[in-house]
Structure formats: structure tokens, C-alpha cells
Amino acid sequence: MAGRYELYLKASPQPDCPGERCVPGLQYRAFNAPDRAALDALRARLLPLSADVTDPPAEYPAYSAGYYAVFLRDSSGIALEFCHPPNMTL
């Protein structure tokens, strides 16, 4: 496989923690996009599929300046993020 990959594992903050991020298993995946246009095109392709887009493409300055992302859930309920972080070193 080509490219750079990173994997982060995080323990649940508490054994009795409520919510999906506190159960064992994969709950979230993020992928980088080359530019904003790729994310806008992705959303356009998802709309006819009735994909579960939880947050449409937008800027998320709380993450970093110029951070642009779209969020959705796959058919298994796993949260997916496709992002373009132009000002972040990954």
C-alpha cells in the first residue's frame, strides 16, 4: 500500500461510560482528502445514495485554520470523517 497511515487507540475513560465511544470496537475512522473540491464532490455522490451524512462539508476552525470536513455514518453505524486539513502536519 502506498501513502502514510496512522492508527490511534484510545481506552474508554470509564468502564461504565455511556455512549457509543465507550464500547469496545471500531467506532470512528478519518480519511484525508487532497482538497475541498474532493469533499464537495464526495457529498454530491453520497446524496443520491441516501447516505447518512451527519454533518455536510464545512469549515471546522476549532480543529485548525482552514480545516474542512464532511461527517457520515456507514451502514454499520461507524462514524466516518473525510477531511482536508491544509494547515496541519499529519
C-alpha positions in Angstrom: 0.0 0.0 0.0 1.2 3.5 -0.8 0.8 6.5 1.4 1.1 7.3 5.1 -1.1 5.7 7.7 -1.6 6.3 11.4 -3.6 4.3 13.9 -4.7 5.7 17.2 -6.1 3.5 20.0 -7.9 5.1 23.0 -9.2 3.5 26.1 -12.6 4.3 27.4 -12.5 7.0 30.0 -14.6 4.9 32.4 -15.8 1.3 32.4 -19.4 2.4 32.9 -19.2 5.3 30.4 -22.4 5.7 28.5 -22.4 6.2 24.7 -21.0 4.6 21.6 -17.4 5.8 22.1 -17.2 3.8 25.3 -17.9 0.3 24.0 -15.2 -2.0 22.6 -14.7 -2.0 18.8 -14.2 0.4 15.9 -16.4 3.5 16.2 -14.6 6.2 14.1 -12.4 6.4 11.0 -11.0 9.5 9.4 -9.5 10.0 5.9 -7.7 12.9 4.3 -8.8 14.4 1.1 -6.5 16.3 -1.3 -8.7 19.5 -1.3 -12.1 20.9 -0.5 -13.4 20.2 -4.0 -12.9 16.4 -3.4 -15.1 16.7 -0.3 -17.8 18.6 -2.1 -17.7 16.0 -4.8 -18.0 13.2 -2.3 -21.1 14.8 -0.7 -22.6 15.1 -4.2 -22.1 11.4 -4.8 -23.5 10.5 -1.4 -26.8 12.4 -1.8 -28.4 10.1 -4.4 -27.4 7.1 -2.2 -29.3 8.5 0.8 -26.2 8.2 2.8 -26.3 9.2 6.5 -24.4 12.4 6.2 -24.4 13.7 9.8 -22.6 17.0 9.0 -22.2 18.4 5.5 -18.9 19.8 4.2 -18.0 22.8 6.3 -15.0 24.5 8.0 -14.2 23.4 11.5 -11.8 26.1 12.7 -11.8 24.6 16.2 -9.6 21.8 14.7 -7.3 24.1 12.8 -7.4 27.1 10.4 -8.9 26.0 7.1 -9.9 22.5 8.3 -12.7 21.4 6.0 -14.6 18.1 6.6 -17.7 16.1 6.0 -19.0 13.5 8.5 -21.2 10.5 7.9 -22.1 7.0 9.3 -21.6 3.8 7.3 -24.2 1.0 7.3 -22.7 -0.5 10.4 -23.0 2.8 12.3 -19.3 3.6 12.3 -18.7 7.4 12.2 -16.6 8.4 9.2 -14.8 11.7 8.6 -13.3 12.9 5.3 -11.3 16.0 5.8 -8.9 18.4 4.2 -6.6 19.9 6.9 -4.4 22.3 4.9 -2.7 23.8 7.9 -2.0 20.7 9.9 1.1 18.4 9.8 -0.1 14.9 10.0 
